[in-house]
Structures are given as structure tokens and as C-alpha cells.
Amino acid sequence: VQAEWREDRRGVGGEVLLFLDAGEGLPPVTVAEEAQVTLTTSEAGGMFGAAMYVGYPAAGRAVMLVGAPSEAAGNGVVYGFDLILPMPATRDASNADMIYRGDPLDRAGSALVAGPDLTGDGLFEVVVGAPGSGLGGISAGAVYLASGLPTGTVNLDDSAGLLLGETAGARAGEALAMNLNGAGQAELVIGAPGEAGTGAAYLLTGPLSGMFTLNVADAR
């Protein structure tokens, strides 16, 4: 699957265009009219598609996560879609298979990743960056660790893990990466471009659960 974001051609919200590879490979250049699936939203200015994740966080289940960090007055929303073929040519975000909602001014969905169990509960994680969060200080930022894939709508403040930026203005969660290390442990890297005025990246190794500040990271 190749995904591309752009402002909605109708001037209303945003669009995510999906180009599905049937095994023959995708051409180096694609145009909107060749997209097999278009994901849309009707909320103007929500930045729907500002961050995207496509992959298999659980065996045999392909999903797409789409961030809209400016939706809901800047709280941010993440939409999840099961990639089950055949898919309708157009699908509105209001009909997503799962919806994650951020807290006030979180800008949740600015960065997204999903993968191995980070919290030690045996479930894979959906990791959502919320660089606008003020829980650790004004715009210190936060990262939510949401276990498994829910059905329907959930609030991110119910997540199994919550990682807070160290200082005001750090904007932790503006960039994320996740993988397994050589020992088979899940690792998470969190970018905080405003930390101490110069920026910082934090490396954390699971299991992680509860709420804590990024000064406990394994490396910085």
C-alpha cells in the first residue's frame, strides 16, 4: 500500500489516497485519479493525514492509522482502518473502524507508529504522539501507549502508558520510531524538537506502563 495526503479537492478537509499494489509493484509516479481508495474527512483544517502508519501490528491484520492533529479544536484525533479487500472507493473518517481522541490541545496524531508489545500486557501497541500536551508543562508534549486495536471510539487518556516531555516547550511526541532490538525487546524512540532549545531524542525499552517523564529514558 502506498498512501499520500493532500488537501481535499473540495476545499473542505483532507484526503488520504491509497494506491494498492496487487503484486506487480507501483509505478514511480502516480496521479490522484489512479488511487483505488480515498479516505476523506469533512472537518476543515483538521490536517487529516498529517501522520500515517500502514502495517501489520498484529499477525494477519493489516491496518492504517491516520492522524488529524488539528481536529476537535486542536485536541487531535487518530482514525484507524482495517485494510480488508475489497475496499470501497471512498470512505469517510466518521466511519473508521477505530477512533482515538486526544485531550485538550494535545495535537494527538502528529506522529504515529504501531508494533510490538511495549507495556508488557501481551498486546501490540498503537503509539500516538501529542506534542501539544500540557501535562508535563506548557507544550511539553506527551506520547500515549494504547494497547491493542479497539472497536469504536476511545479516549487516549485511558491508555496503558503515558510518557511526558521533560520541560515546557519540548514538544515530545512530534516524531516517533519503534522496533525490536537484538534481544527481542520492543524499543521506542521519541523526538522532542523543542527540548532545552536544541531538541532531544529519547530511547526507551519495554516494558513501559503507567505515567512517567522522559528523564527516565534508557538513552538520550
Protein Blocks (a to p, Z undefined) as FASTA:
>chain_A
ZZdddddfklmmccddddddehnopafbdcfklpmbdcddfbehklgokaccdddfbghi
acdddddfkgghhnopaddddddddddfbdcfklcfbdcdddehklgokaccddddfkon
opacdddddfkbckloghkbpadddehjdehjddfklpfbdcddfbghklgoiaccdddd
fkopacdddddfkgghnopadddddddedjddfklpfbZZ
